[in-house]
Amino acid sequence: QNDEEMPSDVSSLWTAPLVMRRVDNRAKRSRLFGSSSMSSVAGRTTQKRMERSQEENSPGKSKKRKSLPETSEDSTVGGSASNFLKLVRIQPTTAEIESILDSDQRDLIGDFSKSYLFDTVDGKHQDLKYIDSEMIVSVLTGKFESFIKQCVIIDCRYPYEYEGGHIKGAINLHMEEEVENFLLKKPIQPSENKRVIVVFHCEFSSERGPRMCRFVREQDRLSNEYPNLHYPELYVLKGGYKDFFSRCQSFCEPQSYRPMHHKDFKEDLKRFRTKSRTWAGEKSKREMYSRLKKL
């Protein structure tokens, strides 16, 4: 405020050449950074820093710090509590475990005890296991008798279709109630080293066969403690009876093929369809009533 009170040696610093040149240099640098070329470089540098900052703060890019307990800032009570919360692992629920096991892509049967015995092929429904006609013939000719106690072939077509030609040894069960009574009321027990296998099919194995296969697995799950099953190894015959008859006619009895939409059985088709829908509707009502009683 008062130049007269300022010491001479301090006053000389303001006018010294070195200081003046530094001021000039600062002015030059200011003008230099104000140029178009340098402003773009500075902008890119700033942008890179901002991007790097965003990446470091993102969940996928966050880095875990490793520090020793005696040197960590989290060695305080608050830090220890924070670390404890980070290390706590929430235990999965039973439903989550079942979902993980069911989505496992390994080639294991329904109770995850062993691999599937038959070679499978691609089919319409990704959640089901398909086998081809040749595999059924291998079963019928005894090639798997040392591994199988019983292979049950469930023909899910309507009775008039079954009577017009079916796979040797196949059992005609076209309603869910019939299949449930046959398989689950008194389950077939496997022997110590031999399996019980069930194969489902209909005319094309497009709807009725796959639907029945899913029904048996669902009811089997409800009857057992997860992941145990009465019938852990279920298959669907790819192409159904139509494909089997065209390839392996000698293993059919009688050796003929009667389609579902046969002109002589229109009334039978209508009757069986109505019966199936009525039973399905009554079953749905029974299940709903049972759930209401549990509430």
Helices and strands as residue ranges (DSSP letters): G 3-5, H 8-15, H 17-33, H 36-57, G 59-61, G 73-75, H 77-87, H 94-102, E 130-131, H 133-140, E 148-155, H 159-163, E 166-167, E 171-172, H 176-183, E 195-201, H 208-223, E 234-237, H 240-247, G 249-251, E 252-253, G 263-265, H 266-294
